[in-house]
């Protein structure tokens, strides 16, 4: 079954297909951590934190190069 059709306890988890850019299974698991599907504050903070960390890493790499 495709990752975008994985099922949780609440029914099917619908996530967009991002191709190879994002692991949809992992992304779905992050979304499942939210208490409310309509309020994604918890998963949003995880994803935004990841992007901030990635940006800092790339800036550090640029500095070293």
Secondary structure in CASP SS format (residue, H / E / C, confidence):
PFRMAT SS
TARGET T0000
AUTHOR 0000-0000-0000
METHOD secondary structure of the structure
MODEL  1
X C 1.00
X C 1.00
X H 1.00
X H 1.00
X H 1.00
X C 1.00
X E 1.00
X E 1.00
X C 1.00
X C 1.00
X E 1.00
X E 1.00
X C 1.00
X C 1.00
X C 1.00
X C 1.00
X C 1.00
X C 1.00
X C 1.00
X C 1.00
X C 1.00
X C 1.00
X C 1.00
X H 1.00
X H 1.00
X H 1.00
X H 1.00
X H 1.00
X H 1.00
X H 1.00
X H 1.00
X H 1.00
X C 1.00
X C 1.00
X C 1.00
X E 1.00
X C 1.00
X C 1.00
X E 1.00
X C 1.00
X H 1.00
X H 1.00
X H 1.00
X H 1.00
X H 1.00
X H 1.00
X H 1.00
X H 1.00
X H 1.00
X H 1.00
X H 1.00
X H 1.00
X H 1.00
X H 1.00
X H 1.00
X H 1.00
X H 1.00
X H 1.00
X H 1.00
X H 1.00
X H 1.00
X H 1.00
X H 1.00
X H 1.00
X C 1.00
END
